[in-house]
Amino acid sequence: MTTIAIIGAGPGLGAAVARQFGRQGFDVALVSRNQDRVDALASDLTREGIVARGFAADVRDPNALAAALASATARLGPIEVLQYSPVPHRDFMRPVLETTPTDLFGPIEFSVYGPVAAVRQVLPGMRGLGRGTILLVNGGTAVVPHPERAGTSIAFAAESAYGQLLHDTLGGEGIHVAQLIVPGAIVPGHPRKDPAALARTLWGIHQDRHGFRHFADDLDS
Ligand SMILES: NC(=O)c1ccc[n+]([C@@H]2O[C@H](COP(=O)([O-])OP(=O)(O)OC[C@H]3O[C@@H](n4cnc5c(N)ncnc54)[C@H](OP(=O)(O)O)[C@@H]3O)[C@@H](O)[C@H]2O)c1
């Protein structure tokens, strides 16, 4: 059995993706900053018959993130699917004319250094398996920058470029890299933007293995 690692595994999308992939037979590594919270989610999943473990790391600390993924591999086995979907911090979303170089450290650490650290850690295992899937989840500012949310707009654009480069470079090795854009908010009960609906979309992307950028809903929704 192989493993999905969910980076930014909270009660919304992270938990829904854990259930979606767990029900399909994946073991689940849950990564967020708070060990108690990922342990509690892992316990819930275990009660539902899913093999799950929690690992604490701040994605803004590349060494800690790599160490968490190394522990996950040691405990659960090779990571076949990596999802990078921590929820961005509110203070990344400042108006463009108030944004200083220092204000961009956090967004770049979060959306660029974190994905690069995670991908570099899991790629040898995916190559060993001969297959893998890397899923990036972003808001609509990855596609249409928003003047009131400069940090995420700038950093998501860089993350998107990294993902597209990986897509183009790794496809020939059976490693599929894709991005899901969620315009607006994740909305419980929404036909396409409920966490479980988004998790089904991500499962479909993993199965279909076609194209880099996918949209959960219309961009102006
Ligand atoms: N929520 C929305 O309305 C919305 C809209 C558009 C796109 N998205 C995308 O959807 C994904 C998030 O889904 P969600 O909102 O339902 O979140 P979620 O899966 O419920 O939780 C995400 C988790 O990310 C963790 N996290 C935040 N900062 C972190 C850090 N520095 N290091 C490690 N973990 C961190 C938090 O846990 P800890 O506090 O324990 O670290 C949080 O519980 C993201 O990719 C986001 O871009 C969300």
The ligand as a Gaussian input file, in Angstrom:
#p B3LYP/6-31G(d) Opt

LIG

0 1
 N      -10.706000      28.026000       2.743000
 C      -11.036000      28.627000       1.615000
 O      -12.070000      29.322000       1.499000
 C      -10.144000      28.458000       0.399000
 C      -10.434000      29.178000      -0.780000
 C       -9.650000      28.975000      -1.913000
 C       -8.595000      28.083000      -1.869000
 N       -8.318000      27.408000      -0.707000
 C       -7.205000      26.447000      -0.705000
 O       -7.630000      25.275000      -0.004000
 C       -6.541000      24.780000       0.789000
 C       -6.909000      24.847000       2.259000
 O       -8.141000      24.195000       2.484000
 P       -8.984000      24.563000       3.808000
 O       -9.149000      26.046000       3.874000
 O      -10.192000      23.690000       3.813000
 O       -7.972000      24.192000       4.973000
 P       -7.881000      22.877000       5.890000
 O       -7.513000      21.691000       5.074000
 O       -9.072000      22.800000       6.775000
 O       -6.647000      23.292000       6.827000
 C       -5.411000      23.664000       6.301000
 C       -4.406000      23.557000       7.405000
 O       -3.202000      24.196000       6.981000
 C       -2.417000      24.254000       8.150000
 N       -1.380000      25.262000       8.021000
 C       -1.532000      26.626000       7.935000
 N       -0.332000      27.215000       7.925000
 C        0.585000      26.221000       7.997000
 C        1.976000      26.207000       8.048000
 N        2.707000      27.360000       8.030000
 N        2.617000      25.014000       8.113000
 C        1.910000      23.868000       8.158000
 N        0.580000      23.810000       8.123000
 C       -0.078000      24.980000       8.046000
 C       -3.378000      24.606000       9.303000
 O       -3.124000      23.759000      10.418000
 P       -2.201000      24.265000      11.657000
 O       -2.764000      25.588000      12.095000
 O       -2.326000      23.161000      12.662000
 O       -0.813000      24.394000      11.110000
 C       -4.755000      24.267000       8.710000
 O       -5.517000      23.458000       9.555000
 C       -5.348000      25.677000       0.468000
 O       -4.643000      25.098000      -0.622000
 C       -5.988000      26.979000       0.036000
 O       -5.140000      27.751000      -0.827000
 C       -9.062000      27.584000       0.416000

